[in-house]
Amino acid sequence: MTTMFRTASRLMLVLMVVLMLDGCIGKRITKANVDQVTEGMSKKQVESILGPPTSLNNEDFVIMKKTTYIYRQGKDTVTIVFKDDKVQSKNSTLSD
């Protein structure tokens, strides 16, 4: 019984590590999921679709806050601009 318990515990540990790594690495950027991002979405909504950005740039002005999320995957780049924490525009080099 203890051998079965150890084996099950090891399998569970391996599964947990794999799931954690998958969440940390980010999601694969595809045209289909970039197309899901629409004007007015929050940063949290965008990250739930695309994962965390590869890099970001914050600019705080007196009248507004502007953040740019940049996603790089190989030679492709996706740029999403937020104004006051809502998607204002997006640009992508992904092709169909």
Secondary structure by P-SEA (a helix, b strand, c coil): caaaaaaaaaaaaaaaaaaaaaaaacccccaaaaaaccccccaaaaaaaccccccbbbbbcccbbbbbbbbbcccbbbbbbbcccccccccccccc
